[in-house]
Amino acid sequence: MLEFLKAKRLVGFFTSLAGLMQNCSVLDLDTFER
């Protein structure tokens, strides 16, 4: 059970990290377009 919770936390961490990366890349693209 503990391993499952650890894996779930890791997945959540990576998904949030991926979301942040996407937001940053989108912001960078917006600044470059102008």
PQR file with spaces between the fields and no chain letter, atoms N, CA, C, O and H, PARSE charges and radii, in Angstrom:
ATOM       1  N    MET     1       0.846   -1.208    0.000 -0.4000 1.5000
ATOM       2  CA   MET     1       0.000    0.000    0.000 -0.0000 2.0000
ATOM       3  C    MET     1       0.879    1.256    0.000  0.5500 1.7000
ATOM       4  O    MET     1       0.602    2.224   -0.708 -0.5500 1.4000
ATOM       5  N    LEU     2       1.936    1.219    0.802 -0.4000 1.5000
ATOM       6  CA   LEU     2       2.814    2.387    0.874 -0.0000 2.0000
ATOM       7  C    LEU     2       3.462    2.654   -0.478  0.5500 1.7000
ATOM       8  O    LEU     2       3.559    3.801   -0.914 -0.5500 1.4000
ATOM       9  H    LEU     2       2.161    0.433    1.378  0.4000 1.0000
ATOM      10  N    GLU     3       3.906    1.581   -1.140 -0.4000 1.5000
ATOM      11  CA   GLU     3       4.529    1.738   -2.466 -0.0000 2.0000
ATOM      12  C    GLU     3       3.548    2.376   -3.438  0.5500 1.7000
ATOM      13  O    GLU     3       3.926    3.221   -4.249 -0.5500 1.4000
ATOM      14  H    GLU     3       3.827    0.649   -0.786  0.4000 1.0000
ATOM      15  N    PHE     4       2.275    1.963   -3.351 -0.4000 1.5000
ATOM      16  CA   PHE     4       1.250    2.515   -4.244 -0.0000 2.0000
ATOM      17  C    PHE     4       1.104    4.016   -4.017  0.5500 1.7000
ATOM      18  O    PHE     4       1.002    4.788   -4.971 -0.5500 1.4000
ATOM      19  H    PHE     4       1.968    1.276   -2.692  0.4000 1.0000
ATOM      20  N    LEU     5       1.094    4.423   -2.752 -0.4000 1.5000
ATOM      21  CA   LEU     5       0.961    5.853   -2.440 -0.0000 2.0000
ATOM      22  C    LEU     5       2.174    6.621   -2.947  0.5500 1.7000
ATOM      23  O    LEU     5       2.046    7.727   -3.471 -0.5500 1.4000
ATOM      24  H    LEU     5       1.176    3.796   -1.978  0.4000 1.0000
ATOM      25  N    LYS     6       3.354    6.022   -2.787 -0.4000 1.5000
ATOM      26  CA   LYS     6       4.580    6.678   -3.272 -0.0000 2.0000
ATOM      27  C    LYS     6       4.505    6.871   -4.775  0.5500 1.7000
ATOM      28  O    LYS     6       4.814    7.950   -5.281 -0.5500 1.4000
ATOM      29  H    LYS     6       3.458    5.123   -2.362  0.4000 1.0000
ATOM      30  N    ALA     7       4.094    5.829   -5.493 -0.4000 1.5000
ATOM      31  CA   ALA     7       4.004    5.904   -6.957 -0.0000 2.0000
ATOM      32  C    ALA     7       2.997    6.976   -7.353  0.5500 1.7000
ATOM      33  O    ALA     7       3.229    7.753   -8.280 -0.5500 1.4000
ATOM      34  H    ALA     7       3.844    4.953   -5.082  0.4000 1.0000
ATOM      35  N    LYS     8       1.864    7.008   -6.630 -0.4000 1.5000
ATOM      36  CA   LYS     8       0.826    7.994   -6.954 -0.0000 2.0000
ATOM      37  C    LYS     8       1.371    9.409   -6.763  0.5500 1.7000
ATOM      38  O    LYS     8       1.104   10.297   -7.573 -0.5500 1.4000
ATOM      39  H    LYS     8       1.675    6.378   -5.877  0.4000 1.0000
ATOM      40  N    ARG     9       2.128    9.611   -5.697 -0.4000 1.5000
ATOM      41  CA   ARG     9       2.681   10.939   -5.436 -0.0000 2.0000
ATOM      42  C    ARG     9       3.674   11.317   -6.533  0.5500 1.7000
ATOM      43  O    ARG     9       3.702   12.463   -6.983 -0.5500 1.4000
ATOM      44  H    ARG     9       2.344    8.889   -5.039  0.4000 1.0000
ATOM      45  N    LEU    10       4.491   10.347   -6.964 -0.4000 1.5000
ATOM      46  CA   LEU    10       5.462   10.603   -8.036 -0.0000 2.0000
ATOM      47  C    LEU    10       4.745   10.992   -9.315  0.5500 1.7000
ATOM      48  O    LEU    10       5.146   11.934   -9.998 -0.5500 1.4000
ATOM      49  H    LEU    10       4.468    9.417   -6.598  0.4000 1.0000
ATOM      50  N    VAL    11       3.677   10.263   -9.638 -0.4000 1.5000
ATOM      51  CA   VAL    11       2.921   10.554  -10.863 -0.0000 2.0000
ATOM      52  C    VAL    11       2.351   11.967  -10.786  0.5500 1.7000
ATOM      53  O    VAL    11       2.419   12.721  -11.757 -0.5500 1.4000
ATOM      54  H    VAL    11       3.352    9.498   -9.083  0.4000 1.0000
ATOM      55  N    GLY    12       1.798   12.321   -9.649 -0.4000 1.5000
ATOM      56  CA   GLY    12       1.234   13.660   -9.484 -0.0000 2.0000
ATOM      57  C    GLY    12       2.311   14.723   -9.633  0.5500 1.7000
ATOM      58  O    GLY    12       2.088   15.772  -10.238 -0.5500 1.4000
ATOM      59  H    GLY    12       1.743   11.708   -8.860  0.4000 1.0000
ATOM      60  N    PHE    13       3.485   14.437   -9.072 -0.4000 1.5000
ATOM      61  CA   PHE    13       4.594   15.388   -9.163 -0.0000 2.0000
ATOM      62  C    PHE    13       5.016   15.592  -10.611  0.5500 1.7000
ATOM      63  O    PHE    13       5.227   16.721  -11.054 -0.5500 1.4000
ATOM      64  H    PHE    13       3.666   13.585   -8.581  0.4000 1.0000
ATOM      65  N    PHE    14       5.137   14.478  -11.351 -0.4000 1.5000
ATOM      66  CA   PHE    14       5.574   14.582  -12.748 -0.0000 2.0000
ATOM      67  C    PHE    14       4.524   15.256  -13.620  0.5500 1.7000
ATOM      68  O    PHE    14       4.865   16.014  -14.528 -0.5500 1.4000
ATOM      69  H    PHE    14       4.965   13.561  -10.992  0.4000 1.0000
ATOM      70  N    THR    15       3.240   14.985  -13.350 -0.4000 1.5000
ATOM      71  CA   THR    15       2.192   15.614  -14.162 -0.0000 2.0000
ATOM      72  C    THR    15       2.185   17.123  -13.920  0.5500 1.7000
ATOM      73  O    THR    15       2.036   17.904  -14.859 -0.5500 1.4000
ATOM      74  H    THR    15       2.962   14.370  -12.613  0.4000 1.0000
ATOM      75  N    SER    16       2.345   17.528  -12.666 -0.4000 1.5000
ATOM      76  CA   SER    16       2.372   18.966  -12.363 -0.0000 2.0000
ATOM      77  C    SER    16       3.606   19.602  -12.998  0.5500 1.7000
ATOM      78  O    SER    16       3.550   20.722  -13.505 -0.5500 1.4000
ATOM      79  H    SER    16       2.466   16.893  -11.902  0.4000 1.0000
ATOM      80  N    LEU    17       4.728   18.864  -12.962 -0.4000 1.5000
ATOM      81  CA   LEU    17       5.955   19.376  -13.566 -0.0000 2.0000
ATOM      82  C    LEU    17       5.767   19.545  -15.070  0.5500 1.7000
ATOM      83  O    LEU    17       6.186   20.549  -15.647 -0.5500 1.4000
ATOM      84  H    LEU    17       4.773   17.954  -12.550  0.4000 1.0000
ATOM      85  N    ALA    18       5.137   18.558  -15.701 -0.4000 1.5000
ATOM      86  CA   ALA    18       4.898   18.629  -17.152 -0.0000 2.0000
ATOM      87  C    ALA    18       3.989   19.820  -17.456  0.5500 1.7000
ATOM      88  O    ALA    18       4.202   20.534  -18.436 -0.5500 1.4000
ATOM      89  H    ALA    18       4.797   17.743  -15.233  0.4000 1.0000
ATOM      90  N    GLY    19       2.978   20.031  -16.613 -0.4000 1.5000
ATOM      91  CA   GLY    19       2.066   21.155  -16.825 -0.0000 2.0000
ATOM      92  C    GLY    19       2.811   22.477  -16.722  0.5500 1.7000
ATOM      93  O    GLY    19       2.575   23.392  -17.511 -0.5500 1.4000
ATOM      94  H    GLY    19       2.805   19.451  -15.817  0.4000 1.0000
ATOM      95  N    LEU    20       3.711   22.577  -15.748 -0.4000 1.5000
ATOM      96  CA   LEU    20       4.492   23.805  -15.600 -0.0000 2.0000
ATOM      97  C    LEU    20       5.364   24.027  -16.827  0.5500 1.7000
ATOM      98  O    LEU    20       5.461   25.148  -17.327 -0.5500 1.4000
ATOM      99  H    LEU    20       3.903   21.834  -15.107  0.4000 1.0000
ATOM     100  N    MET    21       5.994   22.970  -17.312 -0.4000 1.5000
ATOM     101  CA   MET    21       6.857   23.081  -18.493 -0.0000 2.0000
ATOM     102  C    MET    21       6.045   23.554  -19.687  0.5500 1.7000
ATOM     103  O    MET    21       6.496   24.406  -20.453 -0.5500 1.4000
ATOM     104  H    MET    21       5.915   22.059  -16.907  0.4000 1.0000
ATOM     105  N    GLN    22       4.837   22.998  -19.848 -0.4000 1.5000
ATOM     106  CA   GLN    22       3.985   23.403  -20.969 -0.0000 2.0000
ATOM     107  C    GLN    22       3.623   24.877  -20.849  0.5500 1.7000
ATOM     108  O    GLN    22       3.683   25.614  -21.833 -0.5500 1.4000
ATOM     109  H    GLN    22       4.470   22.306  -19.226  0.4000 1.0000
ATOM     110  N    ASN    23       3.249   25.310  -19.648 -0.4000 1.5000
ATOM     111  CA   ASN    23       2.888   26.718  -19.441 -0.0000 2.0000
ATOM     112  C    ASN    23       4.074   27.620  -19.770  0.5500 1.7000
ATOM     113  O    ASN    23       3.912   28.654  -20.417 -0.5500 1.4000
ATOM     114  H    ASN    23       3.200   24.711  -18.848  0.4000 1.0000
ATOM     115  N    CYS    24       5.261   27.228  -19.324 -0.4000 1.5000
ATOM     116  CA   CYS    24       6.451   28.041  -19.582 -0.0000 2.0000
ATOM     117  C    CYS    24       6.723   28.123  -21.073  0.5500 1.7000
ATOM     118  O    CYS    24       7.011   29.200  -21.595 -0.5500 1.4000
ATOM     119  H    CYS    24       5.393   26.387  -18.798  0.4000 1.0000
ATOM     120  N    SER    25       6.635   26.990  -21.765 -0.4000 1.5000
ATOM     121  CA   SER    25       6.915   26.982  -23.211 -0.0000 2.0000
ATOM     122  C    SER    25       5.889   27.849  -23.939  0.5500 1.7000
ATOM     123  O    SER    25       6.236   28.562  -24.881 -0.5500 1.4000
ATOM     124  H    SER    25       6.401   26.115  -21.342  0.4000 1.0000
ATOM     125  N    VAL    26       4.636   27.792  -23.511 -0.4000 1.5000
ATOM     126  CA   VAL    26       3.592   28.603  -24.145 -0.0000 2.0000
ATOM     127  C    VAL    26       3.887   30.084  -23.918  0.5500 1.7000
ATOM     128  O    VAL    26       3.755   30.893  -24.836 -0.5500 1.4000
ATOM     129  H    VAL    26       4.354   27.214  -22.746  0.4000 1.0000
ATOM     130  N    LEU    27       4.286   30.435  -22.700 -0.4000 1.5000
ATOM     131  CA   LEU    27       4.606   31.834  -22.401 -0.0000 2.0000
ATOM     132  C    LEU    27       5.791   32.291  -23.239  0.5500 1.7000
ATOM     133  O    LEU    27       5.782   33.397  -23.778 -0.5500 1.4000
ATOM     134  H    LEU    27       4.393   29.777  -21.954  0.4000 1.0000
ATOM     135  N    ASP    28       6.816   31.443  -23.351 -0.4000 1.5000
ATOM     136  CA   ASP    28       7.989   31.792  -24.157 -0.0000 2.0000
ATOM     137  C    ASP    28       7.585   32.030  -25.602  0.5500 1.7000
ATOM     138  O    ASP    28       8.034   32.990  -26.228 -0.5500 1.4000
ATOM     139  H    ASP    28       6.824   30.544  -22.912  0.4000 1.0000
ATOM     140  N    LEU    29       6.735   31.154  -26.133 -0.4000 1.5000
ATOM     141  CA   LEU    29       6.292   31.306  -27.521 -0.0000 2.0000
ATOM     142  C    LEU    29       5.551   32.631  -27.683  0.5500 1.7000
ATOM     143  O    LEU    29       5.738   33.333  -28.676 -0.5500 1.4000
ATOM     144  H    LEU    29       6.370   30.374  -25.624  0.4000 1.0000
ATOM     145  N    ASP    30       4.711   32.970  -26.704 -0.4000 1.5000
ATOM     146  CA   ASP    30       3.956   34.226  -26.782 -0.0000 2.0000
ATOM     147  C    ASP    30       4.904   35.423  -26.827  0.5500 1.7000
ATOM     148  O    ASP    30       4.696   36.350  -27.610 -0.5500 1.4000
ATOM     149  H    ASP    30       4.559   32.399  -25.897  0.4000 1.0000
ATOM     150  N    THR    31       5.937   35.407  -25.999 -0.4000 1.5000
ATOM     151  CA   THR    31       6.865   36.542  -25.968 -0.0000 2.0000
ATOM     152  C    THR    31       7.650   36.614  -27.274  0.5500 1.7000
ATOM     153  O    THR    31       7.936   37.707  -27.762 -0.5500 1.4000
ATOM     154  H    THR    31       6.106   34.654  -25.363  0.4000 1.0000
ATOM     155  N    PHE    32       8.000   35.467  -27.843 -0.4000 1.5000
ATOM     156  CA   PHE    32       8.762   35.467  -29.100 -0.0000 2.0000
ATOM     157  C    PHE    32       7.903   35.969  -30.261  0.5500 1.7000
ATOM     158  O    PHE    32       8.403   36.613  -31.183 -0.5500 1.4000
ATOM     159  H    PHE    32       7.768   34.579  -27.446  0.4000 1.0000
ATOM     160  N    GLU    33       6.603   35.664  -30.204 -0.4000 1.5000
ATOM     161  CA   GLU    33       5.721   36.064  -31.311 -0.0000 2.0000
ATOM     162  C    GLU    33       5.646   37.588  -31.415  0.5500 1.7000
ATOM     163  O    GLU    33       5.536   38.127  -32.517 -0.5500 1.4000
ATOM     164  H    GLU    33       6.196   35.141  -29.455  0.4000 1.0000
ATOM     165  N    ARG    34       5.704   38.285  -30.277 -0.4000 1.5000
ATOM     166  CA   ARG    34       5.533   39.740  -30.303 -0.0000 2.0000
ATOM     167  C    ARG    34       6.765   40.462  -30.811  0.5500 1.7000
ATOM     168  O    ARG    34       6.772   41.690  -30.889 -0.5500 1.4000
ATOM     169  H    ARG    34       5.793   37.847  -29.383  0.4000 1.0000
